[in-house]
Amino acid sequence: MLRRNWWKILSFLLLLYTFTAGFLGNVPAKPILNETIRNLYFHVAMWFGMMIFFIVSLLYSLKYLRHNNPVHDIRAVEFARTGIVFGSLGLLTGSIWARWAWGAFWSNDPKQIGAAVALLIYLAYFVLRNSLTDRDKSARISAVYNVFAFAMLFPTIWIIPRMVESLHPGGMGNPALDTNDIDSRMRVIFWFGAIPGWTLLGLWITNLRTRIQLLSLNQESNV
């Protein structure tokens, strides 16, 4: 049992370390960011997790298109669902960060708008699935749409916001991941605590939901 669930225990320990060190540890005193830089362990880690889950969802959609295996479709759906949850939490924590760094929860910053558009595109993935009654057609069409949704992540989040003036880190304004703005201790917590901890938690949730959906699929097959 322990050998099979070691990664769940690891997720708990990494998140415990992230919360403890993230809230109680020292952070560099930087203009604008100040103590809000602690949100790095939550906001930015959520976006990393979101991208990981969307990538895995895309791979399962491609596998479904190739092999027509309903298990691949279920996994694609559940990883996309977890990706949306992480993306929504990333948007929420980003708004909280913006409130204290920029003065408002929502300032129509290009990266805020791009992130919201990207999530809406992925939400349409589920609307499309639910609008089709035929299971095979729903799975195949939504798998194709998943490829489109993933492709749209790049212009909405990574390309267009970097082409215009932005307050967000990575654009024109206050940075957060720059090596000059976070010290070595923060990098350790971020890369070896926050990102793997949150990602493993998301994987745990996804596996639970996938098992429920597979049980439902097996029951339907036996009817």
PEGIZI-V685156 format. One record per pair of residues at least 12 apart in sequence whose ideal C-beta (glycine too) atoms are under 7 Angstrom apart, sorted by sequence separation. I is the first residue (numbers start at 0). J is the second residue. D is the distance in Angstrom with one decimal. If there is no record, write none. Layout:
I|J|D  I|J|D
This chain:
59|71|4.8  63|75|6.2  127|140|6.7  128|141|4.6  127|141|5.5  22|37|6.7  59|74|4.4  60|75|4.4  21|37|5.5  59|75|3.7  124|141|6.1  127|144|5.6  93|111|7.0  21|40|4.2  56|75|4.9  59|78|6.5  124|144|5.6  124|145|6.1  56|78|3.8  17|40|5.3  55|78|4.7  56|79|4.1  90|114|5.5  124|148|5.5  90|115|6.6  52|78|4.8  53|79|6.7  56|82|6.2  121|148|5.2  90|118|6.7  120|148|5.0  52|81|4.8  53|82|4.4  52|82|3.6  87|118|6.4  120|151|5.2  86|118|5.0  49|82|5.0  52|85|6.3  117|151|6.5  83|118|6.3  117|152|5.5  49|85|4.1  48|85|4.4  49|86|4.2  83|121|5.4  117|155|4.3  82|121|6.9  83|122|6.6  116|155|4.9  117|156|5.5  45|85|4.9  49|89|6.0  79|121|6.4  113|155|4.2  114|156|6.1  45|88|4.8  46|89|4.5  113|156|5.2  45|89|3.6  79|124|6.1  113|159|6.1  42|89|5.9  45|92|6.3  113|160|4.8  42|92|3.9  109|159|6.7  110|160|4.3  41|92|5.0  42|93|5.1  109|160|4.1  38|92|5.9  42|96|5.6  109|163|5.1  110|165|5.6  109|165|4.9  108|165|5.7  110|167|4.0  38|96|4.6  108|166|5.5  108|167|5.5  110|170|6.6  35|96|5.6  35|99|4.9  35|100|5.4  101|166|5.5  72|138|4.1  79|145|6.6  75|142|6.5  32|100|6.4  31|100|5.7  69|138|6.7  72|142|6.7  75|145|6.2  100|173|6.8  63|138|6.3  64|139|7.0  64|142|5.2  63|142|5.0  60|142|4.0  60|145|4.1  60|146|6.4  57|145|6.0  56|145|6.3  57|146|6.5  57|149|4.5  53|149|5.8  53|152|6.7  85|201|5.9  81|201|4.9  81|204|5.9  81|205|4.6  78|205|5.7  77|205|5.0  77|208|4.8  43|175|6.8  77|209|4.8  43|176|6.9  74|209|5.8  77|212|6.6  39|175|5.8  73|209|6.0  36|175|6.5  73|212|4.7  73|213|6.3  32|173|6.0  31|173|4.5  39|181|6.9  32|175|6.7  70|213|6.8  73|216|6.8  39|185|6.9  47|194|5.0  51|198|5.7  69|216|6.3  40|188|6.2  40|189|6.1  44|193|4.0  48|197|4.9  52|201|5.9  39|189|6.0  44|194|5.1  48|198|4.8  29|180|5.6  45|197|6.5  27|180|6.9  40|193|4.2  44|197|4.8  48|201|5.2  27|181|6.8  27|182|5.3  26|185|6.4  24|184|6.5  24|188|7.0  21|188|6.2  20|188|5.0  17|188|6.2  20|192|6.8  17|192|4.3  16|192|4.8  17|193|4.7  13|192|5.2  17|196|5.3  13|195|5.7  14|196|4.1  13|196|3.2  10|196|5.7  13|199|7.0  14|200|6.5  10|199|3.5  9|199|6.3  10|200|5.0  6|199|5.7  10|203|6.1  7|203|5.6
